[in-house]
């Protein structure tokens, strides 16, 4: 099939209006992010109470966004919730889809968005695992459909992974990557589709091993979380696992590390097959999280998480205004 995507109607830096389709935790987090970066946001979600929930989510996120630093003109008043999908995207210059992770739902919604959005406007899916190749099958113009995979909460975590499907144009991927950068995100433009993308693959491996340890009575939920926040998580805030392991090799770097520790890769330290999520494991994980929360509500934990992320971003020079200053200094 010939890809017919026309040139995007404006440059990434000229976007002023973003549409957020799907207004749950991820879609609402995106809306909060775009509002904080000074965009006009139109949103749509089929739930009857979607507007109330979305405005509550944005209001709850706003104090953290103020501490991060708002763009000029940023305001919660620039959010409009529409009655139909078509209204939400009618004047959009970029579309962020954040529907639930159901392939047929995603496929149908992206087809509808492709039919309704202005010609050339890039449409990005927040999917956390589906390849765009599998979602763009029914779209008339699949060339403009990309994955823009964020991390929760999108208004705080900088990373977004961008990748196209087999029928996505290279120009659409490049445009989306540049737009996210302008919008204050840290972007990985993937060279090829990988199920689960990059960061989720790594998170999933850690998550599966944690579930095995709970299921086998080897560690509690609290011990597992403490082992990360008091251990490697402190390094991972500013240096990833590959460079961290390279340092384990001393002056010899990764080569020495592999020579020395490589044989341990054959040791039975990890079990990547997911454990059976039976009722016993389910109850143990839920009860363990309740114990670890120690009386704190979800709202308390969200506020604690948000402040922690802000502190880490500030300490490592990755607040939006710090990034801008660094870019100016290197010109």
C-alpha positions in Angstrom: 0.0 0.0 0.0 1.3 3.5 -0.9 1.6 5.7 2.2 -0.2 9.0 1.5 0.7 11.1 4.6 1.0 14.7 3.5 3.5 17.0 5.2 2.5 18.0 8.7 0.6 21.2 8.7 3.0 22.9 11.0 6.5 22.5 12.5 6.8 20.8 15.9 7.8 24.0 17.6 4.7 25.8 16.2 2.2 23.5 17.7 -0.3 25.3 20.0 -3.2 22.9 20.3 -3.0 19.3 21.4 -5.8 16.8 21.6 -5.8 14.1 24.3 -8.1 11.2 23.5 -8.6 9.0 26.5 -8.6 10.7 29.8 -7.7 8.1 32.4 -4.5 8.1 34.4 -2.2 8.2 31.4 -4.3 10.5 29.2 -5.0 12.8 32.1 -1.3 12.9 32.9 -0.5 13.8 29.3 -3.2 16.6 29.5 -1.6 18.0 32.6 1.8 17.9 31.0 0.7 19.7 27.9 -1.2 22.3 29.9 1.9 23.0 32.0 4.0 23.4 28.9 1.6 26.2 27.7 -0.5 24.3 25.1 -4.2 24.5 24.6 -5.6 21.0 25.2 -8.9 19.5 24.0 -9.8 16.2 25.5 -12.4 13.5 25.0 -13.2 10.3 26.8 -16.4 8.2 26.5 -16.9 7.8 30.2 -19.9 9.8 31.5 -17.9 11.3 34.4 -14.7 11.8 32.4 -14.6 15.6 32.6 -14.9 15.7 36.4 -12.2 13.0 36.8 -9.9 14.7 34.3 -10.1 18.1 35.9 -9.5 16.5 39.4 -6.4 14.8 38.0 -5.1 17.9 36.5 -5.7 19.9 39.7 -4.0 17.3 41.8 -1.0 17.3 39.5 -0.7 21.1 39.2 1.2 21.7 42.5 3.9 19.4 41.4 4.0 21.1 38.0 4.3 24.5 39.6 7.3 23.2 41.5 8.8 21.9 38.3 8.3 25.2 36.6 5.4 26.2 34.3 5.9 27.5 30.8 4.8 31.0 29.9 1.0 31.1 29.6 0.4 27.7 31.2 -3.0 27.4 32.8 -5.6 24.8 33.7 -8.1 27.1 32.1 -6.7 26.1 28.7 -8.3 22.7 29.0 -11.5 22.0 27.0 -13.4 18.8 27.3 -15.5 18.0 24.2 -18.6 15.9 23.8 -17.3 14.0 20.8 -14.0 12.6 19.5 -14.5 14.6 16.3 -14.7 17.9 18.2 -11.6 17.1 20.2 -9.4 16.6 17.1 -11.1 19.1 14.7 -8.4 21.8 15.2 -5.7 19.7 16.8 -2.1 20.0 15.6 -1.0 16.9 17.4 -3.1 14.0 18.8 -2.2 11.8 21.8 -4.3 8.7 22.1 -4.4 7.0 25.6 -7.2 4.4 25.5 -7.1 1.2 27.5 -4.7 -1.6 26.4 -7.1 -3.6 24.2 -5.9 -4.2 20.7 -9.2 -4.1 18.9 -10.2 -0.9 20.8 -6.9 0.7 19.9 -7.2 -0.3 16.3 -10.7 1.0 16.0 -9.9 4.3 17.8 -6.9 5.0 15.7 -8.9 4.4 12.6 -11.5 6.9 13.8 -8.9 9.4 14.7 -7.3 9.1 11.3 -10.6 9.8 9.7 -11.4 12.8 11.9 -8.1 14.6 12.4 -6.9 17.2 9.9 -4.7 15.9 7.1 -1.1 15.5 8.0 -1.5 15.9 11.8 0.5 13.2 13.6 -1.4 10.8 15.8 0.5 9.1 18.6 -0.6 6.2 20.8 0.4 5.9 24.4 0.3 2.1 24.2 2.6 0.4 26.6 3.1 -2.8 24.6 1.3 -3.1 21.2 3.4 -2.6 18.1 2.0 0.2 15.8 2.1 -2.3 13.0 -0.7 -4.2 14.7 -2.8 -1.1 15.4 -2.6 0.8 12.1 -4.1 -2.0 10.0 -7.4 -0.3 9.2 -6.4 3.3 9.0 -6.7 5.0 5.6 -3.5 6.9 6.2 -1.3 4.7 8.5 1.8 6.7 7.6 1.0 9.3 10.3 0.4 6.9 13.1 3.3 6.5 15.6 3.8 5.2 19.2 4.6 7.8 21.8 5.0 5.6 24.9 5.2 7.6 28.1 5.8 6.6 31.7 3.5 7.2 34.6 3.0 9.9 35.5 3.6 11.6 32.1 3.6 15.0 33.7 6.7 14.1 35.7 8.7 11.3 34.1 10.6 12.8 31.2 11.0 9.6 29.0 8.9 8.9 25.9 9.7 6.2 23.5 8.9 6.9 19.9 8.6 4.3 17.1 6.6 3.8 14.0 4.9 0.7 12.4 5.7 -0.9 9.1 3.5 1.6 7.3 4.5 4.7 9.3 6.6 7.2 7.4 10.1 8.1 8.6 9.1 11.8 8.5 6.2 11.2 10.9 8.5 9.5 13.4 11.0 12.3 13.1 8.3 15.0 13.5 6.9 13.3 16.6 10.3 12.9 18.2 11.0 16.6 17.7 7.6 17.6 19.0 8.1 15.7 22.2 11.5 17.3 22.7 10.0 20.8 22.2 7.3 19.8 24.7 9.9 19.1 27.3 10.3 15.3 27.1 13.4 13.1 26.9 13.0 11.1 23.8 14.3 7.7 22.6 13.6 7.2 18.9 13.6 3.5 18.5 15.1 2.0 15.3 12.7 -0.9 15.2 9.6 -2.2 16.9 10.1 -4.3 20.0 7.2 -5.7 22.0 7.0 -3.7 25.2 9.5 -1.2 23.8 12.8 -0.8 25.9 12.0 0.4 29.4 9.0 -1.8 29.9 11.0 -4.8 28.9 13.4 -4.1 31.6 10.7 -3.2 34.2 8.9 -6.4 33.3 11.9 -8.6 34.0 12.4 -7.0 37.5 8.6 -7.3 38.2 8.5 -11.0 37.3 11.4 -11.8 39.5 9.8 -9.8 42.4 6.6 -11.8 42.0 8.6 -15.1 42.1 10.3 -14.0 45.3 7.0 -13.2 46.9 5.4 -16.4 45.7 8.2 -18.5 47.1 8.4 -16.7 50.4 11.9 -15.4 49.7 11.2 -11.7 50.3 8.3 -9.4 51.3 6.9 -6.6 49.2 8.6 -4.1 51.5 12.0 -5.8 51.3 11.8 -5.9 47.5 11.0 -2.2 47.3 13.6 -1.3 49.9 16.2 -3.3 48.0 15.8 -1.0 45.0 15.2 2.4 46.7 18.1 1.9 49.1 20.3 0.1 46.6 20.6 0.2 42.8 17.7 2.6 42.3 19.9 5.3 43.8 22.4 4.8 40.9 19.8 4.3 38.3 18.5 7.8 38.9 21.5 9.1 37.0 23.3 6.2 35.5 21.7 3.2 33.8 22.5 -0.5 34.4 25.0 -0.9 31.6 27.3 1.9 32.7 26.8 0.9 36.3 28.0 -2.6 35.6 30.9 -1.2 33.6 32.1 0.5 36.7 32.1 -2.8 38.5 35.0 -3.7 36.2 37.1 -1.0 37.7 39.7 0.5 35.3 39.1 -2.4 33.0 35.5 -1.3 32.5 32.8 -3.5 31.0 35.4 -5.9 29.4 36.9 -6.8 32.7 33.4 -6.9 34.3 32.3 -9.5 31.7 35.5 -11.5 32.0 35.1 -11.6 35.8 31.3 -11.9 36.2 30.3 -13.3 32.9 30.2 -16.9 34.1 27.6 -15.9 36.7 25.1 -15.4 33.9 24.7 -19.1 33.9 23.8 -19.1 37.6 20.2 -19.6 38.4 19.7 -16.0 39.8 16.7 -15.1 37.7 13.5 -16.8 36.5 12.1 -14.7 33.6 9.0 -16.9 33.1 6.2 -15.2 34.9 4.9 -17.0 38.0 1.3 -18.2 38.1 -0.7 -15.3 39.5 -2.9 -17.5 41.7 -5.1 -16.2 44.5 -2.4 -16.8 47.1 0.2 -14.7 45.2 -2.5 -12.1 44.4 -3.4 -11.8 48.1 0.2 -11.7 49.3 1.1 -8.9 46.9 -1.9 -6.8 47.8 -1.5 -7.3 51.5 2.2 -6.6 51.2 1.5 -3.3 49.5 -1.0 -2.3 52.2 1.7 -3.1 54.8 4.3 -1.1 52.9 1.9 1.9 52.6 1.8 1.9 56.4 -1.5 3.9 56.6 -0.7 6.3 53.8 -3.5 6.8 51.3 -3.1 6.6 47.5 -3.2 10.4 47.4 -0.5 10.5 50.1 1.7 8.1 48.1 1.1 10.1 44.8 2.2 13.3 46.5 5.3 11.5 48.0 6.2 10.1 44.7 5.8 13.4 42.8 8.0 15.2 45.3 10.6 12.5 45.2 10.7 12.6 41.4 11.0 16.4 41.5 13.9 16.2 44.0 15.7 13.7 41.8 15.2 15.7 38.7 16.4 18.9 40.4 19.4 17.1 42.0 20.5 15.7 38.6 19.9 18.8 36.6 16.9 17.5 34.6 14.1 20.0 35.4 12.7 21.5 32.2 14.2 24.9 32.9 17.6 23.3 33.7 17.5 21.4 30.4 16.7 24.7 28.6 19.6 26.5 30.3 22.0 23.7 29.4 20.9 23.8 25.8 21.5 27.6 25.7 24.9 27.3 27.3 26.1 24.7 24.7 25.1 26.9 21.7 
